[in-house]
Amino acid sequence: MENCLKCEDTEWPNQEKTLCIEKQIEFLSYAGDPLTLISIISSIILFIIAAVILGIFISFRDTPVVRANNHTLSFILLVSIKLSFLSVFLFLGRPVDITCMLRQTSFGITFSIAVSCVLAKTLMVSIAFKATKPGSPWRKWVGVKLANGHVFICSLIQFLISVIWLVIAPPYVEKNFRSEPGKIIIQCNEGSAIAFYIVLSYMGLLASVSFIVAFLARSLPDSFNEAKYITFSMLLFCSVWITMIPAYLSTKGKYMVAVEIFAIISSSCGLLFCIFLPKCYIILFKPEMNSKQYLLGKSVWVTPCSTELSGSDSPCRGHITKPEYEYKYIQDGDIIIGGVFTVHNNMKYVYNGPVTSLPVCTEPSLDLYKQIRTFLFAIDEINRNPDLLPNITLGYRVYDSCGDPRLAIGSALQILSGPGNVVPNYSCRGKGEIAGFIGDQSSLTSLPIAQLLGVYGYSQISYGATDPTLSDREMFPYYFSTGLSDDIQHIAVAELVEQLGWTWVIIVAPDNDSGEKQSRNLQNEISKHGACVDIIIFITEDADTNKRNLERIRISTAEVIVLCGTPSDSVHLSLCAQESGIHEKTVVVTLSWGETYNSCYLLYNASLMYIYPNYPIELLDTQFHDYILSVTEDTTFLKELLSHYPSCWEQENINKTYFMNCTESKTLKELEVYFRHNAEVYRSVYTMVHALHTKLSVSVTHRDKYIPINTHGEQFL
């Protein structure tokens, strides 16, 4: 006992306790440690795989599957994953001060960049679909700059956290003599445990938000929607790091470092394989799926949200559809005017196989047919005028939107792209520059057209859309309308309520963004004029909900029902379904709803309808009437329209009801209708043509048919 000596910290006694021997030094050594060998091999192999995938993506960067969902973010994500695999080497070998300072901060920054890219992808897809709704405030957030800015800011925050950590309490090398008997553990002291967990918590926050957004966006209709794959990758990512923390805290020495290396490699693998492996499979083994034809088919993706966007790789997209039969009128010319008109009132889907269906336009209208014929009549009249556009022949490309926003934007894109399959950002029109577009009548269809044309810089004149959102010159600099804004109509309704002494009003609107926004605006205007709004009813597609809402209308003591918002068949049909208790109420109909919604207003006490003043021009109407009767077209559309006017009916003797007993339809002449031109369409065409006349400054005496004409690229109205 008298000869016992205390060993130094770097030593400990042998088993006989007769002398002090050096303690074993422990760290993840490059020399013969199996954990190090496994980590090196895994990191190198995965780095090579990531590099190969990046090379594949660069080689096929112009194909749809790579350009989808913003290929720039995909490249940044792949580079950051490669750097994550390389950051493993900072955890291997004998720790020194520089590697201790770099290991946590480097993997924290690279992972933040990767997760920020994933979050940016999912956010852009979600925002793009929210922005397709009329009047949506999300529209201003769509653009490439937002995605890039998001990645930069999220990465910058992690970078600043790391810099502050290194400045205030940088990690350093330390020797741990007491964790394990007989061993000296060479390890990195994090300097500040709080800073370390802030870095991890920030990564966890980004990953959690990415997982939630991706999970919500997983079912959005996109041919190359990555959300479902991002959901799985973020689920794996979060699971790995949640389980890593207790494992990290319960281990010691080199095994603690090995746990963190495993978390880095496995979470990076999750991002790499879940997001990029499906795309590589399509590129390498299913090239037929990596084509515009496969991507488009009967559906097309387009970027209609921002003038910042110029390629199909943009995350800002809207889904459009082509019907089974396209109702169109086409005539070549030196200058082309595009037209999107609602001639069919509705669209339905018919099954075209076990899982697919085709859109079919239904309910053609003779009144709406006069609108499209007014457009063609005006073009024909201008071409016969030797003074307005001398030596220039106007052509047209006119399509029926069937009152559906998807068909409307599809028609506009078809006009821009030319005949054949629609290919965004490509034109196969051949001869004839597009001067601009006329249409549509409804705000529901005019708004997505305005979004699309704003991207490509084409002017648009609507002959009936009234949504005040379209009056925003910053959002829609190329849009014009011959109709009155809904805001002005609301003032007129409020003044009418005041003049007639009504004190309580019911507002009925469709259950969408436009209906909610306009009903609130109308309520404010009515309140300013001394009346009160009893209830605001939003009509949905759910019959039970509508029934309850209409019962509230029936028992209300308000004298007046005012329709506002974008015209909706559901609102019209719901009001017509009322069978009792409504005869004492008056219906007020704004211009937006037009004269086509008047079939059931006799059920009410009275109907007051705002209409455009009609100043008949007898000579012009006569010419238009003769023009209509001279039509010799033999189109499916005209046959479908005239089929609603059979040439013979017979009366059943028992029930005294009439039924059709023949298959022949009347001709336009036999309808015995006096066709008057549509003044708003006529005015829209001449407004655009007079603007063309001013822009081109064509001399009346100039006879060169091949003068250079460039009408695209700027607003000329």
Disulfide bonds with the S-S distance in Angstrom:
Cys7-Cys20 1.88
Cys100-Cys188 1.86
Cys305-Cys316 2.31
Cys361-Cys402 1.85
Cys576-Cys600 1.98
Cys648-Cys662 1.89
